[in-house]
Amino acid sequence: MSEERGPEQKPSGSRGAGAPAGQQARLTLRSGLNGASVQRSFFEQVGGHETFRRLVEEFYRAVAEDPVLRPMYPEEDLGPASERLQLFLEQYWGGPMTYSERRGHPRLRMRHQPFPVTPDARDRWLACMRRAVDSLGLSPLHETTLWDYLERAAHAIVNAD
């Protein structure tokens, strides 16, 4: 059985089993025998823009109904906040860099400083986000990866008792 090596399968790392002396082997996951490499971003793996649009839409549907969270959004329309969150999440997970192009560095703690983010607000935010994440039907690995980040980020921006 012979192996063909595509252009992205350049030797690197330590010499792998079966690699000729003096050469190093690198494992490249493929979509099929000699298929394209499977090195896609999380953004792409979960469905890209459409998945993050659905996540943010469901999240803000819950925020609009929450008596603690809704007043924290000074804009009458939640649309601008929704767009900012979607652009941020898409960029964070390997999508387009539109958020940084429009708004600069995310600076999550700084951007949330004007708002009293209490442990109660954090927990309500997480409850709204949990509902949104659950609505996506992601694979267990993708769901856990996304949720782990969201939970850590929510805890990091608490700035008031």
C-alpha positions as CSV (number, residue, x, y, z in Angstrom):
1,M,0.0,0.0,0.0
2,S,1.5,3.3,-1.0
3,E,0.8,6.7,0.5
4,E,0.6,9.9,-1.5
5,R,1.5,13.1,0.3
6,G,-0.3,16.3,-0.6
7,P,1.3,19.7,-0.6
8,E,0.1,20.4,3.0
9,Q,1.7,17.2,4.3
10,K,5.3,18.4,4.5
11,P,7.4,16.6,7.0
12,S,7.7,18.2,10.5
13,G,8.1,17.1,14.1
14,S,9.8,13.9,15.0
15,R,10.5,11.1,12.5
16,G,7.3,9.0,12.3
17,A,7.2,5.2,12.0
18,G,7.8,4.2,8.4
19,A,9.4,7.5,7.4
20,P,12.7,7.1,5.6
21,A,15.8,7.9,7.5
22,G,16.5,11.6,7.6
23,Q,12.9,12.5,7.0
24,Q,10.2,13.4,9.4
25,A,6.5,12.5,9.1
26,R,3.5,14.6,10.0
27,L,0.0,13.2,10.4
28,T,-2.6,15.0,8.3
29,L,-6.2,14.1,8.8
30,R,-8.1,13.7,5.5
31,S,-11.7,13.6,4.5
32,G,-11.1,10.4,2.5
33,L,-8.4,8.5,0.8
34,N,-6.1,11.2,-0.6
35,G,-8.9,13.7,0.0
36,A,-8.6,17.3,1.2
37,S,-7.1,17.9,4.6
38,V,-9.5,18.2,7.5
39,Q,-8.0,21.3,9.2
40,R,-11.1,23.5,9.5
41,S,-11.7,26.1,12.1
42,F,-14.3,25.5,14.9
43,F,-16.4,28.2,13.1
44,E,-16.5,26.1,9.9
45,Q,-17.0,22.8,11.8
46,V,-20.1,24.0,13.5
47,G,-21.8,25.5,10.4
48,G,-20.2,29.0,10.1
49,H,-22.2,32.2,10.0
50,E,-25.6,30.5,10.0
51,T,-24.9,28.7,13.3
52,F,-23.6,31.8,15.0
53,R,-26.6,33.8,13.7
54,R,-29.0,31.2,15.2
55,L,-27.1,31.2,18.5
56,V,-27.1,34.9,18.9
57,E,-30.7,35.3,17.8
58,E,-31.9,32.7,20.3
59,F,-29.7,34.3,23.0
60,Y,-31.2,37.8,22.5
61,R,-34.7,36.4,22.4
62,A,-34.1,35.3,26.0
63,V,-32.3,38.5,27.0
64,A,-35.3,40.6,25.8
65,E,-37.5,38.8,28.3
66,D,-35.1,39.0,31.3
67,P,-35.9,41.8,33.8
68,V,-32.2,42.1,35.0
69,L,-30.4,41.7,31.7
70,R,-32.6,43.8,29.3
71,P,-32.0,47.1,31.2
72,M,-28.3,46.6,30.8
73,Y,-28.6,47.1,27.0
74,P,-29.0,50.9,26.6
75,E,-30.2,50.7,23.0
76,E,-33.9,50.4,22.4
77,D,-33.2,47.8,19.7
78,L,-31.1,44.8,20.6
79,G,-30.0,44.5,17.0
80,P,-26.7,46.4,17.3
81,A,-25.7,44.4,20.4
82,S,-26.7,41.2,18.6
83,E,-24.6,42.1,15.6
84,R,-21.6,42.9,17.9
85,L,-21.9,39.6,19.7
86,Q,-22.2,37.6,16.5
87,L,-19.2,39.2,14.9
88,F,-17.1,38.7,18.1
89,L,-18.0,35.0,18.4
90,E,-17.5,34.4,14.7
91,Q,-14.0,35.9,14.9
92,Y,-13.1,34.2,18.1
93,W,-13.9,30.8,16.7
94,G,-12.0,31.3,13.4
95,G,-14.4,33.1,11.2
96,P,-14.0,36.5,9.5
97,M,-12.1,39.2,11.3
98,T,-14.9,41.7,10.9
99,Y,-15.3,42.5,14.6
100,S,-11.7,43.7,15.0
101,E,-11.8,45.5,11.7
102,R,-14.9,47.5,12.9
103,R,-14.3,47.8,16.6
104,G,-10.6,47.0,17.3
105,H,-9.4,44.6,20.0
106,P,-12.4,42.9,21.8
107,R,-11.3,44.0,25.4
108,L,-14.2,42.2,27.0
109,R,-13.7,43.4,30.5
110,M,-13.2,47.0,29.5
111,R,-16.2,47.0,27.2
112,H,-18.4,45.6,30.0
113,Q,-17.0,47.9,32.7
114,P,-19.8,50.6,32.4
115,F,-22.4,47.9,33.3
116,P,-22.8,46.3,36.7
117,V,-22.2,42.7,35.9
118,T,-23.1,41.0,39.1
119,P,-23.0,37.2,39.8
120,D,-26.8,37.3,39.4
121,A,-26.5,39.0,36.0
122,R,-23.8,36.5,35.0
123,D,-26.0,33.5,35.9
124,R,-28.9,35.0,34.0
125,W,-26.7,35.6,31.0
126,L,-25.5,32.0,31.2
127,A,-29.1,30.7,31.5
128,C,-30.0,32.6,28.3
129,M,-26.9,31.4,26.5
130,R,-27.5,27.8,27.7
131,R,-30.9,27.9,26.1
132,A,-29.3,29.3,22.9
133,V,-26.5,26.7,22.8
134,D,-29.0,23.9,23.4
135,S,-31.1,25.0,20.5
136,L,-28.2,24.4,18.0
137,G,-28.1,20.6,18.3
138,L,-24.2,20.6,18.1
139,S,-22.2,17.4,18.6
140,P,-21.2,16.8,22.2
141,L,-17.6,17.8,21.5
142,H,-18.5,21.1,19.8
143,E,-21.2,21.9,22.4
144,T,-18.7,21.3,25.3
145,T,-16.0,23.3,23.6
146,L,-18.3,26.3,23.0
147,W,-19.9,26.1,26.4
148,D,-16.6,25.9,28.2
149,Y,-15.5,29.2,26.6
150,L,-18.8,31.0,27.2
151,E,-18.8,30.0,30.9
152,R,-15.2,31.2,31.4
153,A,-15.9,34.4,29.6
154,A,-19.0,35.1,31.7
155,H,-17.2,34.6,34.9
156,A,-14.3,36.8,33.7
157,I,-16.5,39.9,33.2
158,V,-18.1,40.0,36.6
159,N,-17.3,43.4,37.9
160,A,-19.7,44.1,40.8
161,D,-21.1,42.4,43.9
